[in-house]
Amino acid sequence: MSDQELSPRDRAVLDLASRSWPGPGARDRAVRERLGMSPTAYLQLLNALLDDPRAAAYAPVTVNRLRASREQRRSER
């Protein structure tokens, strides 16, 4: 893997983030089953990926949507 590529785990996190879920329970269950990590670890990794240009290149729609959502939450504080 070159320095320009995301790891398979990072791609899996972004792929999971791109899906819509009927509720947080379904997403959390999928995170545990498919990624083998806690929902908290998933959200921390996903948040870090939003600042990674490689993630934006891999999944631009997902990253831009989540960045906008994150910025909106920050501005509401």
N, CA, C and O atoms as a Tripos MOL2 file, in Angstrom:
@<TRIPOS>MOLECULE
protein
  308   307    77     0     0
PROTEIN
NO_CHARGES

@<TRIPOS>ATOM
      1 N           0.8520   -1.1870    0.0000 N.3       1 MET1
      2 CA          0.0000    0.0000    0.0000 C.3       1 MET1
      3 C           0.8900    1.2390    0.0000 C.2       1 MET1
      4 O           1.8030    1.3550    0.8170 O.2       1 MET1
      5 N           0.6280    2.1340   -0.8910 N.am      2 SER2
      6 CA          1.4100    3.3700   -0.9380 C.3       2 SER2
      7 C           0.8600    4.3610    0.0900 C.2       2 SER2
      8 O          -0.2160    4.1560    0.6510 O.2       2 SER2
      9 N           1.6100    5.4290    0.3260 N.am      3 ASP3
     10 CA          1.1800    6.4460    1.2740 C.3       3 ASP3
     11 C          -0.0650    7.1820    0.7730 C.2       3 ASP3
     12 O          -0.7430    7.8500    1.5530 O.2       3 ASP3
     13 N          -0.3650    7.0660   -0.5100 N.am      4 GLN4
     14 CA         -1.5000    7.7840   -1.0820 C.3       4 GLN4
     15 C          -2.8100    7.0070   -0.9640 C.2       4 GLN4
     16 O          -3.8670    7.5340   -1.3130 O.2       4 GLN4
     17 N          -2.7620    5.7720   -0.4810 N.am      5 GLU5
     18 CA         -3.9660    4.9550   -0.4110 C.3       5 GLU5
     19 C          -4.4780    4.8580    1.0190 C.2       5 GLU5
     20 O          -3.7030    4.8560    1.9750 O.2       5 GLU5
     21 N          -5.7750    4.7780    1.1420 N.am      6 LEU6
     22 CA         -6.3850    4.5180    2.4370 C.3       6 LEU6
     23 C          -6.2550    3.0330    2.7510 C.2       6 LEU6
     24 O          -6.1790    2.1990    1.8480 O.2       6 LEU6
     25 N          -6.2290    2.7160    4.0260 N.am      7 SER7
     26 CA         -6.1860    1.3080    4.4270 C.3       7 SER7
     27 C          -7.5490    0.6740    4.1480 C.2       7 SER7
     28 O          -8.5490    1.3820    4.0250 O.2       7 SER7
     29 N          -7.5930   -0.6400    4.0480 N.am      8 PRO8
     30 CA         -8.8900   -1.3090    3.8660 C.3       8 PRO8
     31 C          -9.8730   -0.9550    4.9880 C.2       8 PRO8
     32 O         -11.0680   -0.8020    4.7340 O.2       8 PRO8
     33 N          -9.3840   -0.8270    6.2160 N.am      9 ARG9
     34 CA        -10.2650   -0.4660    7.3330 C.3       9 ARG9
     35 C         -10.8270    0.9360    7.1380 C.2       9 ARG9
     36 O         -12.0140    1.1600    7.3750 O.2       9 ARG9
     37 N          -9.9950    1.8840    6.7090 N.am     10 ASP10
     38 CA        -10.4650    3.2460    6.4770 C.3      10 ASP10
     39 C         -11.5290    3.2740    5.3790 C.2      10 ASP10
     40 O         -12.5340    3.9740    5.5030 O.2      10 ASP10
     41 N         -11.3080    2.5140    4.3080 N.am     11 ARG11
     42 CA        -12.3070    2.4460    3.2310 C.3      11 ARG11
     43 C         -13.6080    1.8300    3.7360 C.2      11 ARG11
     44 O         -14.6930    2.2780    3.3660 O.2      11 ARG11
     45 N         -13.5030    0.7940    4.5900 N.am     12 ALA12
     46 CA        -14.6990    0.1470    5.1470 C.3      12 ALA12
     47 C         -15.4710    1.1210    6.0340 C.2      12 ALA12
     48 O         -16.7020    1.1290    6.0160 O.2      12 ALA12
     49 N         -14.7600    1.9400    6.8080 N.am     13 VAL13
     50 CA        -15.4080    2.9440    7.6580 C.3      13 VAL13
     51 C         -16.1700    3.9380    6.7860 C.2      13 VAL13
     52 O         -17.3200    4.2640    7.0790 O.2      13 VAL13
     53 N         -15.5460    4.4130    5.7340 N.am     14 LEU14
     54 CA        -16.2080    5.3680    4.8420 C.3      14 LEU14
     55 C         -17.3880    4.7260    4.1160 C.2      14 LEU14
     56 O         -18.4220    5.3650    3.9180 O.2      14 LEU14
     57 N         -17.2340    3.4720    3.7210 N.am     15 ASP15
     58 CA        -18.3350    2.7730    3.0560 C.3      15 ASP15
     59 C         -19.5360    2.6470    3.9890 C.2      15 ASP15
     60 O         -20.6770    2.8440    3.5730 O.2      15 ASP15
     61 N         -19.2740    2.3200    5.2430 N.am     16 LEU16
     62 CA        -20.3490    2.1980    6.2180 C.3      16 LEU16
     63 C         -21.0020    3.5580    6.4720 C.2      16 LEU16
     64 O         -22.2210    3.6490    6.6170 O.2      16 LEU16
     65 N         -20.1890    4.6070    6.5240 N.am     17 ALA17
     66 CA        -20.7050    5.9620    6.7630 C.3      17 ALA17
     67 C         -21.5770    6.4490    5.6120 C.2      17 ALA17
     68 O         -22.4240    7.3210    5.8040 O.2      17 ALA17
     69 N         -21.3800    5.9010    4.4330 N.am     18 SER18
     70 CA        -22.1390    6.3550    3.2680 C.3      18 SER18
     71 C         -23.5600    5.7980    3.2530 C.2      18 SER18
     72 O         -24.4150    6.2940    2.5190 O.2      18 SER18
     73 N         -23.8110    4.7800    4.0540 N.am     19 ARG19
     74 CA        -25.1390    4.1590    4.0820 C.3      19 ARG19
     75 C         -26.0840    4.9260    4.9880 C.2      19 ARG19
     76 O         -25.6550    5.6500    5.8860 O.2      19 ARG19
     77 N         -27.3610    4.7600    4.7440 N.am     20 SER20
     78 CA        -28.3540    5.3110    5.6720 C.3      20 SER20
     79 C         -28.8720    4.1480    6.5190 C.2      20 SER20
     80 O         -28.9760    3.0140    6.0510 O.2      20 SER20
     81 N         -29.1890    4.4540    7.7600 N.am     21 TRP21
     82 CA        -29.5990    3.4310    8.7190 C.3      21 TRP21
     83 C         -30.9500    3.8100    9.3000 C.2      21 TRP21
     84 O         -31.2600    4.9940    9.4300 O.2      21 TRP21
     85 N         -31.7650    2.8060    9.6530 N.am     22 PRO22
     86 CA        -33.0690    3.1070   10.2370 C.3      22 PRO22
     87 C         -32.9550    3.7310   11.6280 C.2      22 PRO22
     88 O         -33.9050    4.3460   12.1130 O.2      22 PRO22
     89 N         -31.8110    3.5770   12.2610 N.am     23 GLY23
     90 CA        -31.5910    4.1730   13.5820 C.3      23 GLY23
     91 C         -30.1790    3.8890   14.0350 C.2      23 GLY23
     92 O         -29.4760    3.0890   13.4170 O.2      23 GLY23
     93 N         -29.7510    4.5390   15.1190 N.am     24 PRO24
     94 CA        -28.3720    4.3570   15.5800 C.3      24 PRO24
     95 C         -28.0690    2.9220   16.0060 C.2      24 PRO24
     96 O         -26.9220    2.4850   15.9090 O.2      24 PRO24
     97 N         -29.0630    2.1890   16.4700 N.am     25 GLY25
     98 CA        -28.8250    0.8080   16.8830 C.3      25 GLY25
     99 C         -28.3750   -0.0690   15.7260 C.2      25 GLY25
    100 O         -27.4860   -0.9050   15.8880 O.2      25 GLY25
    101 N         -28.9770    0.1160   14.5740 N.am     26 ALA26
    102 CA        -28.6170   -0.6820   13.3980 C.3      26 ALA26
    103 C         -27.1870   -0.3590   12.9550 C.2      26 ALA26
    104 O         -26.4140   -1.2600   12.6290 O.2      26 ALA26
    105 N         -26.8460    0.9220   12.9450 N.am     27 ARG27
    106 CA        -25.4840    1.3180   12.5670 C.3      27 ARG27
    107 C         -24.4630    0.7650   13.5620 C.2      27 ARG27
    108 O         -23.4340    0.2180   13.1650 O.2      27 ARG27
    109 N         -24.7530    0.9110   14.8440 N.am     28 ASP28
    110 CA        -23.8160    0.4360   15.8630 C.3      28 ASP28
    111 C         -23.5980   -1.0650   15.7600 C.2      28 ASP28
    112 O         -22.4750   -1.5440   15.9180 O.2      28 ASP28
    113 N         -24.6590   -1.8010   15.4990 N.am     29 ARG29
    114 CA        -24.5400   -3.2520   15.3400 C.3      29 ARG29
    115 C         -23.6730   -3.5870   14.1310 C.2      29 ARG29
    116 O         -22.8290   -4.4810   14.1990 O.2      29 ARG29
    117 N         -23.8750   -2.8780   13.0310 N.am     30 ALA30
    118 CA        -23.0730   -3.1080   11.8240 C.3      30 ALA30
    119 C         -21.6120   -2.7690   12.0730 C.2      30 ALA30
    120 O         -20.7250   -3.4680   11.5820 O.2      30 ALA30
    121 N         -21.3500   -1.7150   12.8240 N.am     31 VAL31
    122 CA        -19.9730   -1.3310   13.1490 C.3      31 VAL31
    123 C         -19.2900   -2.4610   13.9100 C.2      31 VAL31
    124 O         -18.1620   -2.8410   13.5930 O.2      31 VAL31
    125 N         -19.9740   -2.9910   14.9060 N.am     32 ARG32
    126 CA        -19.3870   -4.0820   15.6990 C.3      32 ARG32
    127 C         -19.1590   -5.3260   14.8550 C.2      32 ARG32
    128 O         -18.0990   -5.9470   14.9240 O.2      32 ARG32
    129 N         -20.1740   -5.6930   14.0460 N.am     33 GLU33
    130 CA        -20.1050   -6.9330   13.2740 C.3      33 GLU33
    131 C         -19.1370   -6.8410   12.0990 C.2      33 GLU33
    132 O         -18.3500   -7.7610   11.8770 O.2      33 GLU33
    133 N         -19.1810   -5.7660   11.3590 N.am     34 ARG34
    134 CA        -18.3900   -5.6590   10.1270 C.3      34 ARG34
    135 C         -16.9830   -5.1320   10.3600 C.2      34 ARG34
    136 O         -16.0410   -5.5370    9.6780 O.2      34 ARG34
    137 N         -16.8420   -4.2300   11.3230 N.am     35 LEU35
    138 CA        -15.5380   -3.5990   11.5280 C.3      35 LEU35
    139 C         -14.8290   -4.0980   12.7760 C.2      35 LEU35
    140 O         -13.6260   -3.8880   12.9340 O.2      35 LEU35
    141 N         -15.5650   -4.7580   13.6640 N.am     36 GLY36
    142 CA        -14.9590   -5.2790   14.8800 C.3      36 GLY36
    143 C         -14.4580   -4.1860   15.8120 C.2      36 GLY36
    144 O         -13.4450   -4.3570   16.4900 O.2      36 GLY36
    145 N         -15.1640   -3.0710   15.8450 N.am     37 MET37
    146 CA        -14.7610   -1.9770   16.7350 C.3      37 MET37
    147 C         -16.0040   -1.4160   17.4100 C.2      37 MET37
    148 O         -17.1310   -1.6500   16.9740 O.2      37 MET37
    149 N         -15.7720   -0.6740   18.4800 N.am     38 SER38
    150 CA        -16.8890   -0.0560   19.1900 C.3      38 SER38
    151 C         -17.4150    1.1240   18.3630 C.2      38 SER38
    152 O         -16.6880    1.6980   17.5520 O.2      38 SER38
    153 N         -18.6770    1.4730   18.5780 N.am     39 PRO39
    154 CA        -19.2180    2.6520   17.8860 C.3      39 PRO39
    155 C         -18.4270    3.9210   18.1920 C.2      39 PRO39
    156 O         -18.2810    4.7800   17.3230 O.2      39 PRO39
    157 N         -17.9160    4.0500   19.4160 N.am     40 THR40
    158 CA        -17.1250    5.2290   19.7680 C.3      40 THR40
    159 C         -15.8380    5.2750   18.9600 C.2      40 THR40
    160 O         -15.4740    6.3290   18.4390 O.2      40 THR40
    161 N         -15.1410    4.1420   18.8490 N.am     41 ALA41
    162 CA        -13.9050    4.0920   18.0590 C.3      41 ALA41
    163 C         -14.1930    4.3810   16.5890 C.2      41 ALA41
    164 O         -13.4130    5.0560   15.9180 O.2      41 ALA41
    165 N         -15.3090    3.8680   16.0970 N.am     42 TYR42
    166 CA        -15.7200    4.1290   14.7120 C.3      42 TYR42
    167 C         -15.9140    5.6220   14.4740 C.2      42 TYR42
    168 O         -15.4130    6.1680   13.4910 O.2      42 TYR42
    169 N         -16.6430    6.2810   15.3760 N.am     43 LEU43
    170 CA        -16.9040    7.7110   15.2030 C.3      43 LEU43
    171 C         -15.6280    8.5350   15.3110 C.2      43 LEU43
    172 O         -15.4730    9.5280   14.6000 O.2      43 LEU43
    173 N         -14.7130    8.1380   16.1920 N.am     44 GLN44
    174 CA        -13.4380    8.8490   16.3050 C.3      44 GLN44
    175 C         -12.6200    8.7040   15.0290 C.2      44 GLN44
    176 O         -12.0470    9.6760   14.5380 O.2      44 GLN44
    177 N         -12.5670    7.4790   14.4890 N.am     45 LEU45
    178 CA        -11.8240    7.2560   13.2480 C.3      45 LEU45
    179 C         -12.4900    7.9940   12.0890 C.2      45 LEU45
    180 O         -11.8080    8.6170   11.2760 O.2      45 LEU45
    181 N         -13.8050    7.9280   12.0130 N.am     46 LEU46
    182 CA        -14.5240    8.6240   10.9440 C.3      46 LEU46
    183 C         -14.2680   10.1230   11.0100 C.2      46 LEU46
    184 O         -14.0360   10.7550    9.9790 O.2      46 LEU46
    185 N         -14.3060   10.6930   12.1960 N.am     47 ASN47
    186 CA        -14.0540   12.1270   12.3490 C.3      47 ASN47
    187 C         -12.6440   12.4820   11.8800 C.2      47 ASN47
    188 O         -12.4510   13.5090   11.2300 O.2      47 ASN47
    189 N         -11.6670   11.6520   12.1990 N.am     48 ALA48
    190 CA        -10.2970   11.9030   11.7350 C.3      48 ALA48
    191 C         -10.2160   11.7900   10.2100 C.2      48 ALA48
    192 O          -9.5090   12.5650    9.5660 O.2      48 ALA48
    193 N         -10.9330   10.8330    9.6400 N.am     49 LEU49
    194 CA        -10.9080   10.6570    8.1900 C.3      49 LEU49
    195 C         -11.4960   11.8510    7.4510 C.2      49 LEU49
    196 O         -11.1140   12.1190    6.3120 O.2      49 LEU49
    197 N         -12.4130   12.5650    8.0770 N.am     50 LEU50
    198 CA        -13.0240   13.7220    7.4090 C.3      50 LEU50
    199 C         -11.9980   14.8050    7.0950 C.2      50 LEU50
    200 O         -12.2240   15.6440    6.2230 O.2      50 LEU50
    201 N         -10.8740   14.7880    7.8030 N.am     51 ASP51
    202 CA         -9.8170   15.7700    7.5600 C.3      51 ASP51
    203 C          -8.7090   15.2280    6.6660 C.2      51 ASP51
    204 O          -7.7180   15.9160    6.4200 O.2      51 ASP51
    205 N          -8.8650   14.0080    6.1810 N.am     52 ASP52
    206 CA         -7.8420   13.3550    5.3500 C.3      52 ASP52
    207 C          -8.2020   13.5450    3.8720 C.2      52 ASP52
    208 O          -9.2670   13.1030    3.4410 O.2      52 ASP52
    209 N          -7.3390   14.1890    3.0980 N.am     53 PRO53
    210 CA         -7.6540   14.3950    1.6740 C.3      53 PRO53
    211 C          -7.8370   13.0810    0.9060 C.2      53 PRO53
    212 O          -8.5590   13.0410   -0.0910 O.2      53 PRO53
    213 N          -7.1950   12.0230    1.3590 N.am     54 ARG54
    214 CA         -7.3730   10.7230    0.6900 C.3      54 ARG54
    215 C          -8.8050   10.2250    0.8530 C.2      54 ARG54
    216 O          -9.3570    9.6010   -0.0540 O.2      54 ARG54
    217 N          -9.4090   10.5030    2.0180 N.am     55 ALA55
    218 CA        -10.7980   10.1070    2.2390 C.3      55 ALA55
    219 C         -11.7260   10.8980    1.3310 C.2      55 ALA55
    220 O         -12.6770   10.3460    0.7780 O.2      55 ALA55
    221 N         -11.4540   12.1840    1.1750 N.am     56 ALA56
    222 CA        -12.2670   13.0180    0.2860 C.3      56 ALA56
    223 C         -12.1440   12.5480   -1.1610 C.2      56 ALA56
    224 O         -13.1080   12.6260   -1.9220 O.2      56 ALA56
    225 N         -10.9820   12.0690   -1.5380 N.am     57 ALA57
    226 CA        -10.8090   11.5530   -2.8960 C.3      57 ALA57
    227 C         -11.5380   10.2250   -3.0810 C.2      57 ALA57
    228 O         -12.0640    9.9460   -4.1580 O.2      57 ALA57
    229 N         -11.5680    9.4090   -2.0300 N.am     58 TYR58
    230 CA        -12.2040    8.0930   -2.1090 C.3      58 TYR58
    231 C         -13.7300    8.2060   -2.0910 C.2      58 TYR58
    232 O         -14.4140    7.5480   -2.8750 O.2      58 TYR58
    233 N         -14.2570    9.0340   -1.2010 N.am     59 ALA59
    234 CA        -15.7120    9.1430   -1.0280 C.3      59 ALA59
    235 C         -16.1110   10.6120   -0.8710 C.2      59 ALA59
    236 O         -16.5110   11.0320    0.2140 O.2      59 ALA59
    237 N         -16.0040   11.3920   -1.9450 N.am     60 PRO60
    238 CA        -16.2350   12.8330   -1.8220 C.3      60 PRO60
    239 C         -17.6350   13.2130   -1.3470 C.2      60 PRO60
    240 O         -17.7750   14.1400   -0.5490 O.2      60 PRO60
    241 N         -18.6520   12.5380   -1.8040 N.am     61 VAL61
    242 CA        -20.0200   12.8950   -1.4090 C.3      61 VAL61
    243 C         -20.2070   12.6540    0.0850 C.2      61 VAL61
    244 O         -20.7370   13.5080    0.7960 O.2      61 VAL61
    245 N         -19.7730   11.4990    0.5540 N.am     62 THR62
    246 CA        -19.9100   11.1610    1.9780 C.3      62 THR62
    247 C         -19.1080   12.1110    2.8460 C.2      62 THR62
    248 O         -19.6170   12.6260    3.8410 O.2      62 THR62
    249 N         -17.8540   12.3460    2.4770 N.am     63 VAL63
    250 CA        -16.9870   13.2130    3.2790 C.3      63 VAL63
    251 C         -17.5250   14.6350    3.3080 C.2      63 VAL63
    252 O         -17.5480   15.2580    4.3700 O.2      63 VAL63
    253 N         -17.9510   15.1560    2.1830 N.am     64 ASN64
    254 CA        -18.4770   16.5250    2.1560 C.3      64 ASN64
    255 C         -19.7700   16.6450    2.9570 C.2      64 ASN64
    256 O         -19.9800   17.6440    3.6450 O.2      64 ASN64
    257 N         -20.6360   15.6420    2.8760 N.am     65 ARG65
    258 CA        -21.8850   15.6640    3.6480 C.3      65 ARG65
    259 C         -21.5790   15.6410    5.1440 C.2      65 ARG65
    260 O         -22.1700   16.3990    5.9130 O.2      65 ARG65
    261 N         -20.6570   14.7760    5.5540 N.am     66 LEU66
    262 CA        -20.3380   14.6710    6.9790 C.3      66 LEU66
    263 C         -19.5710   15.8910    7.4830 C.2      66 LEU66
    264 O         -19.7520   16.3070    8.6280 O.2      66 LEU66
    265 N         -18.7250   16.4600    6.6470 N.am     67 ARG67
    266 CA        -18.0330   17.7030    7.0370 C.3      67 ARG67
    267 C         -19.0420   18.8240    7.2740 C.2      67 ARG67
    268 O         -18.9310   19.5640    8.2520 O.2      67 ARG67
    269 N         -20.0200   18.9510    6.3850 N.am     68 ALA68
    270 CA        -21.0370   19.9960    6.5310 C.3      68 ALA68
    271 C         -21.8440   19.7720    7.8040 C.2      68 ALA68
    272 O         -22.1480   20.7240    8.5230 O.2      68 ALA68
    273 N         -22.1840   18.5400    8.0800 N.am     69 SER69
    274 CA        -22.9280   18.2160    9.2900 C.3      69 SER69
    275 C         -22.1090   18.5430   10.5340 C.2      69 SER69
    276 O         -22.6360   19.0830   11.5060 O.2      69 SER69
    277 N         -20.8310   18.2170   10.5020 N.am     70 ARG70
    278 CA        -19.9410   18.5030   11.6340 C.3      70 ARG70
    279 C         -19.8250   20.0080   11.8490 C.2      70 ARG70
    280 O         -19.8750   20.4770   12.9860 O.2      70 ARG70
    281 N         -19.6710   20.7630   10.7740 N.am     71 GLU71
    282 CA        -19.5610   22.2170   10.8920 C.3      71 GLU71
    283 C         -20.8460   22.8200   11.4420 C.2      71 GLU71
    284 O         -20.7990   23.7530   12.2430 O.2      71 GLU71
    285 N         -21.9740   22.3040   11.0250 N.am     72 GLN72
    286 CA        -23.2570   22.8140   11.5200 C.3      72 GLN72
    287 C         -23.3650   22.5660   13.0270 C.2      72 GLN72
    288 O         -23.7780   23.4500   13.7780 O.2      72 GLN72
    289 N         -22.9920   21.3620   13.4640 N.am     73 ARG73
    290 CA        -23.0330   21.0610   14.9090 C.3      73 ARG73
    291 C         -22.1030   21.9880   15.6760 C.2      73 ARG73
    292 O         -22.4610   22.4670   16.7520 O.2      73 ARG73
    293 N         -20.9150   22.2480   15.1390 N.am     74 ARG74
    294 CA        -19.9610   23.1250   15.8180 C.3      74 ARG74
    295 C         -20.4860   24.5530   15.9220 C.2      74 ARG74
    296 O         -20.2750   25.2170   16.9360 O.2      74 ARG74
    297 N         -21.1610   25.0250   14.8930 N.am     75 SER75
    298 CA        -21.6490   26.4000   14.9020 C.3      75 SER75
    299 C         -22.8590   26.5670   15.8140 C.2      75 SER75
    300 O         -23.1870   27.6890   16.2010 O.2      75 SER75
    301 N         -23.5190   25.4800   16.1580 N.am     76 GLU76
    302 CA        -24.6900   25.5450   17.0360 C.3      76 GLU76
    303 C         -24.3080   25.5600   18.5070 C.2      76 GLU76
    304 O         -25.1680   25.7660   19.3630 O.2      76 GLU76
    305 N         -23.0460   25.3490   18.8140 N.am     77 ARG77
    306 CA        -22.6040   25.3200   20.2290 C.3      77 ARG77
    307 C         -22.5590   26.6970   20.8190 C.2      77 ARG77
    308 O         -22.2120   26.8560   21.9890 O.2      77 ARG77
@<TRIPOS>BOND
     1     1     2 1
     2     2     3 1
     3     3     4 2
     4     3     5 am
     5     5     6 1
     6     6     7 1
     7     7     8 2
     8     7     9 am
     9     9    10 1
    10    10    11 1
    11    11    12 2
    12    11    13 am
    13    13    14 1
    14    14    15 1
    15    15    16 2
    16    15    17 am
    17    17    18 1
    18    18    19 1
    19    19    20 2
    20    19    21 am
    21    21    22 1
    22    22    23 1
    23    23    24 2
    24    23    25 am
    25    25    26 1
    26    26    27 1
    27    27    28 2
    28    27    29 am
    29    29    30 1
    30    30    31 1
    31    31    32 2
    32    31    33 am
    33    33    34 1
    34    34    35 1
    35    35    36 2
    36    35    37 am
    37    37    38 1
    38    38    39 1
    39    39    40 2
    40    39    41 am
    41    41    42 1
    42    42    43 1
    43    43    44 2
    44    43    45 am
    45    45    46 1
    46    46    47 1
    47    47    48 2
    48    47    49 am
    49    49    50 1
    50    50    51 1
    51    51    52 2
    52    51    53 am
    53    53    54 1
    54    54    55 1
    55    55    56 2
    56    55    57 am
    57    57    58 1
    58    58    59 1
    59    59    60 2
    60    59    61 am
    61    61    62 1
    62    62    63 1
    63    63    64 2
    64    63    65 am
    65    65    66 1
    66    66    67 1
    67    67    68 2
    68    67    69 am
    69    69    70 1
    70    70    71 1
    71    71    72 2
    72    71    73 am
    73    73    74 1
    74    74    75 1
    75    75    76 2
    76    75    77 am
    77    77    78 1
    78    78    79 1
    79    79    80 2
    80    79    81 am
    81    81    82 1
    82    82    83 1
    83    83    84 2
    84    83    85 am
    85    85    86 1
    86    86    87 1
    87    87    88 2
    88    87    89 am
    89    89    90 1
    90    90    91 1
    91    91    92 2
    92    91    93 am
    93    93    94 1
    94    94    95 1
    95    95    96 2
    96    95    97 am
    97    97    98 1
    98    98    99 1
    99    99   100 2
   100    99   101 am
   101   101   102 1
   102   102   103 1
   103   103   104 2
   104   103   105 am
   105   105   106 1
   106   106   107 1
   107   107   108 2
   108   107   109 am
   109   109   110 1
   110   110   111 1
   111   111   112 2
   112   111   113 am
   113   113   114 1
   114   114   115 1
   115   115   116 2
   116   115   117 am
   117   117   118 1
   118   118   119 1
   119   119   120 2
   120   119   121 am
   121   121   122 1
   122   122   123 1
   123   123   124 2
   124   123   125 am
   125   125   126 1
   126   126   127 1
   127   127   128 2
   128   127   129 am
   129   129   130 1
   130   130   131 1
   131   131   132 2
   132   131   133 am
   133   133   134 1
   134   134   135 1
   135   135   136 2
   136   135   137 am
   137   137   138 1
   138   138   139 1
   139   139   140 2
   140   139   141 am
   141   141   142 1
   142   142   143 1
   143   143   144 2
   144   143   145 am
   145   145   146 1
   146   146   147 1
   147   147   148 2
   148   147   149 am
   149   149   150 1
   150   150   151 1
   151   151   152 2
   152   151   153 am
   153   153   154 1
   154   154   155 1
   155   155   156 2
   156   155   157 am
   157   157   158 1
   158   158   159 1
   159   159   160 2
   160   159   161 am
   161   161   162 1
   162   162   163 1
   163   163   164 2
   164   163   165 am
   165   165   166 1
   166   166   167 1
   167   167   168 2
   168   167   169 am
   169   169   170 1
   170   170   171 1
   171   171   172 2
   172   171   173 am
   173   173   174 1
   174   174   175 1
   175   175   176 2
   176   175   177 am
   177   177   178 1
   178   178   179 1
   179   179   180 2
   180   179   181 am
   181   181   182 1
   182   182   183 1
   183   183   184 2
   184   183   185 am
   185   185   186 1
   186   186   187 1
   187   187   188 2
   188   187   189 am
   189   189   190 1
   190   190   191 1
   191   191   192 2
   192   191   193 am
   193   193   194 1
   194   194   195 1
   195   195   196 2
   196   195   197 am
   197   197   198 1
   198   198   199 1
   199   199   200 2
   200   199   201 am
   201   201   202 1
   202   202   203 1
   203   203   204 2
   204   203   205 am
   205   205   206 1
   206   206   207 1
   207   207   208 2
   208   207   209 am
   209   209   210 1
   210   210   211 1
   211   211   212 2
   212   211   213 am
   213   213   214 1
   214   214   215 1
   215   215   216 2
   216   215   217 am
   217   217   218 1
   218   218   219 1
   219   219   220 2
   220   219   221 am
   221   221   222 1
   222   222   223 1
   223   223   224 2
   224   223   225 am
   225   225   226 1
   226   226   227 1
   227   227   228 2
   228   227   229 am
   229   229   230 1
   230   230   231 1
   231   231   232 2
   232   231   233 am
   233   233   234 1
   234   234   235 1
   235   235   236 2
   236   235   237 am
   237   237   238 1
   238   238   239 1
   239   239   240 2
   240   239   241 am
   241   241   242 1
   242   242   243 1
   243   243   244 2
   244   243   245 am
   245   245   246 1
   246   246   247 1
   247   247   248 2
   248   247   249 am
   249   249   250 1
   250   250   251 1
   251   251   252 2
   252   251   253 am
   253   253   254 1
   254   254   255 1
   255   255   256 2
   256   255   257 am
   257   257   258 1
   258   258   259 1
   259   259   260 2
   260   259   261 am
   261   261   262 1
   262   262   263 1
   263   263   264 2
   264   263   265 am
   265   265   266 1
   266   266   267 1
   267   267   268 2
   268   267   269 am
   269   269   270 1
   270   270   271 1
   271   271   272 2
   272   271   273 am
   273   273   274 1
   274   274   275 1
   275   275   276 2
   276   275   277 am
   277   277   278 1
   278   278   279 1
   279   279   280 2
   280   279   281 am
   281   281   282 1
   282   282   283 1
   283   283   284 2
   284   283   285 am
   285   285   286 1
   286   286   287 1
   287   287   288 2
   288   287   289 am
   289   289   290 1
   290   290   291 1
   291   291   292 2
   292   291   293 am
   293   293   294 1
   294   294   295 1
   295   295   296 2
   296   295   297 am
   297   297   298 1
   298   298   299 1
   299   299   300 2
   300   299   301 am
   301   301   302 1
   302   302   303 1
   303   303   304 2
   304   303   305 am
   305   305   306 1
   306   306   307 1
   307   307   308 2
@<TRIPOS>SUBSTRUCTURE
     1 MET1         2 RESIDUE 1 A MET
     2 SER2         6 RESIDUE 1 A SER
     3 ASP3        10 RESIDUE 1 A ASP
     4 GLN4        14 RESIDUE 1 A GLN
     5 GLU5        18 RESIDUE 1 A GLU
     6 LEU6        22 RESIDUE 1 A LEU
     7 SER7        26 RESIDUE 1 A SER
     8 PRO8        30 RESIDUE 1 A PRO
     9 ARG9        34 RESIDUE 1 A ARG
    10 ASP10       38 RESIDUE 1 A ASP
    11 ARG11       42 RESIDUE 1 A ARG
    12 ALA12       46 RESIDUE 1 A ALA
    13 VAL13       50 RESIDUE 1 A VAL
    14 LEU14       54 RESIDUE 1 A LEU
    15 ASP15       58 RESIDUE 1 A ASP
    16 LEU16       62 RESIDUE 1 A LEU
    17 ALA17       66 RESIDUE 1 A ALA
    18 SER18       70 RESIDUE 1 A SER
    19 ARG19       74 RESIDUE 1 A ARG
    20 SER20       78 RESIDUE 1 A SER
    21 TRP21       82 RESIDUE 1 A TRP
    22 PRO22       86 RESIDUE 1 A PRO
    23 GLY23       90 RESIDUE 1 A GLY
    24 PRO24       94 RESIDUE 1 A PRO
    25 GLY25       98 RESIDUE 1 A GLY
    26 ALA26      102 RESIDUE 1 A ALA
    27 ARG27      106 RESIDUE 1 A ARG
    28 ASP28      110 RESIDUE 1 A ASP
    29 ARG29      114 RESIDUE 1 A ARG
    30 ALA30      118 RESIDUE 1 A ALA
    31 VAL31      122 RESIDUE 1 A VAL
    32 ARG32      126 RESIDUE 1 A ARG
    33 GLU33      130 RESIDUE 1 A GLU
    34 ARG34      134 RESIDUE 1 A ARG
    35 LEU35      138 RESIDUE 1 A LEU
    36 GLY36      142 RESIDUE 1 A GLY
    37 MET37      146 RESIDUE 1 A MET
    38 SER38      150 RESIDUE 1 A SER
    39 PRO39      154 RESIDUE 1 A PRO
    40 THR40      158 RESIDUE 1 A THR
    41 ALA41      162 RESIDUE 1 A ALA
    42 TYR42      166 RESIDUE 1 A TYR
    43 LEU43      170 RESIDUE 1 A LEU
    44 GLN44      174 RESIDUE 1 A GLN
    45 LEU45      178 RESIDUE 1 A LEU
    46 LEU46      182 RESIDUE 1 A LEU
    47 ASN47      186 RESIDUE 1 A ASN
    48 ALA48      190 RESIDUE 1 A ALA
    49 LEU49      194 RESIDUE 1 A LEU
    50 LEU50      198 RESIDUE 1 A LEU
    51 ASP51      202 RESIDUE 1 A ASP
    52 ASP52      206 RESIDUE 1 A ASP
    53 PRO53      210 RESIDUE 1 A PRO
    54 ARG54      214 RESIDUE 1 A ARG
    55 ALA55      218 RESIDUE 1 A ALA
    56 ALA56      222 RESIDUE 1 A ALA
    57 ALA57      226 RESIDUE 1 A ALA
    58 TYR58      230 RESIDUE 1 A TYR
    59 ALA59      234 RESIDUE 1 A ALA
    60 PRO60      238 RESIDUE 1 A PRO
    61 VAL61      242 RESIDUE 1 A VAL
    62 THR62      246 RESIDUE 1 A THR
    63 VAL63      250 RESIDUE 1 A VAL
    64 ASN64      254 RESIDUE 1 A ASN
    65 ARG65      258 RESIDUE 1 A ARG
    66 LEU66      262 RESIDUE 1 A LEU
    67 ARG67      266 RESIDUE 1 A ARG
    68 ALA68      270 RESIDUE 1 A ALA
    69 SER69      274 RESIDUE 1 A SER
    70 ARG70      278 RESIDUE 1 A ARG
    71 GLU71      282 RESIDUE 1 A GLU
    72 GLN72      286 RESIDUE 1 A GLN
    73 ARG73      290 RESIDUE 1 A ARG
    74 ARG74      294 RESIDUE 1 A ARG
    75 SER75      298 RESIDUE 1 A SER
    76 GLU76      302 RESIDUE 1 A GLU
    77 ARG77      306 RESIDUE 1 A ARG
